[in-house]
């Protein structure tokens, strides 16, 4: 299957024929080559689409079809446990209800607080660590790996493990804080502390992620610019402010988008750490939606809620889409 | 004067290195302590785990907690389910994505932009948005509480990102190498097998580990779609939360077993993994 190679040589031969005026191709020859080109083009399309076929079948049945049917569901009313034929069309009712739902808006508020605080802290920590670990000091590779480890812990377990650490009686958080004379706290049941405890846990696994992306960005920066700045006698601060930050800004933007989108979708960790409690104080958006659908049975209403999350995610990721979706340069 | 400046700079460098080490150690204590606690607790005698002050290093290791875990809970079945699921998903998605990524990276065909746009949009679909319709679809297809159902789901969910990453990795391989092989008489398929695949090795390892990790860690779909027969480790771990609230012995033993595979992969394949994770974000 030599399409590409043949097509290329054929094209150059055709041009050779055209340049000298005396050897203009006859009408017959011309139509034959165009027909050949058309057949080749169709063949190439067919090969490409054939390769894509398994993927397309799978994602259209398991991603695209459900995605569309979920959107349709948001205009119906149907609850879990009732027969499917009781489903009735209600227009925009679910969407309007969503806007006026106090528990939903409270969960959105909690999600923004949780994601915002965690993003801010993990960005500062991750960026700081990346700047420190950028230097090639002895043993730095091992240290970098150790910094990354929490990022790879199964999210459900993050909640399980930190729940033990936060235990008011046997937890080691209280034990170690006790050594510096901080009174024991009821981390996960105190209304003033639960969200903070959740944010600290999120910081624990998100900072390594920020660290990884920023460090890779730093390592990809051109070294010669820094050498030139050194020759000019630039201070470390000036180099950071005038070189590192501007050069790194695309990576910073992507890191922020990834981290924020990840944080507002938190489910696993909080499902095991606090389960939304105490009361509803750590019930982030996804926990609320899941509760709506699977505990209260409001399937179509929950579907509308979950679609809202998709729109928000999509909006937040616009920068990411623009960066990712550059046409391939052939 | 020059010498003094030199000494000053060296002192400053030494201080800077010192600062790096101190901050690094502080963060590492915070970052690693929960893991250290879980893993060491899992090999302590049950009655010692909750004793304060904790015995950090010098204790008699025992496997009692693990024995307890396997004897009194159906842990072995969950383990088998998770391993099957993770390996099956990884194998299928890598083959599928490789097949799709090659034309996207190398061929020029009609509808390519459409497919690329579709993949990028699908990258961003939150799992929560799909949970309701997938649940209904699976009820109708009788795929709930079946490992096959979850495997198909994970494969579909991973397919866009895996394809996208592999497409990027194939892009990085110089096209000339393939063309040279084709001039030497290889067919395009032959060139793919002899030139592209060997060079793609590290990239394939990266996407395979990432896929394994996602399938191993997945919770939301597993929670919704599994029953007694197909329950996975993550669902079992979430049940520990209430079942084993005060029994930290089997709780830490189970946690350790779930923690180990992803951590081990990280330590062994760090370079490939980092390449996979940062790909697209950096370039």
Interface residues (C-beta under 8 A of the other chain):
Chain A: X1 X2 X3 X4 X5 X44 X45 X47 X48 X49 X51 X52 X54 X55 X56 X58 X59 X61 X62 X63 X64 X65 X66 X67 X69 X70 X73 X125 X128 X129 X132 X133 X135 X137 X143 X145 X146 X147 X148 X149 X150 X152 X153 X154 X155 X156 X157 X159 X160 X161 X162 X163 X164 X165 X170 X172 X175 X204 X208 X212 X213 X216 X217 X220 X251 X254 X255 X258 X261 X265 X267 X268 X271 X272 X275 X286 X289 X290 X293 X294 X299 X300 X302 X303 X306 X307 X309 X310 X313 X314 X317 X320 X321 X324 X325 X327 X328 X330
Chain B: X16 X17 X19 X20 X21 X23 X24 X27 X28 X30 X31 X32 X33 X34 X35 X37 X38 X41 X50 X52 X53 X54 X96 X97 X99 X100 X102 X103 X104 X105 X107 X108 X109 X110 X111 X112 X113 X115 X116 X117 X118 X120 X121 X122 X123 X124 X125 X126 X127 X128 X129 X130 X131 X132 X133 X134 X136 X137 X152 X153 X155 X156 X157 X159 X160 X163 X164 X167 X171 X179 X182 X183 X187 X188 X189 X213 X216 X217 X219 X220 X224 X234 X237 X238 X240 X241 X248 X251 X252 X255 X258 X259 X262 X263 X265 X266 X267 X270 X274 X277 X278 X280 X281 X282 X283
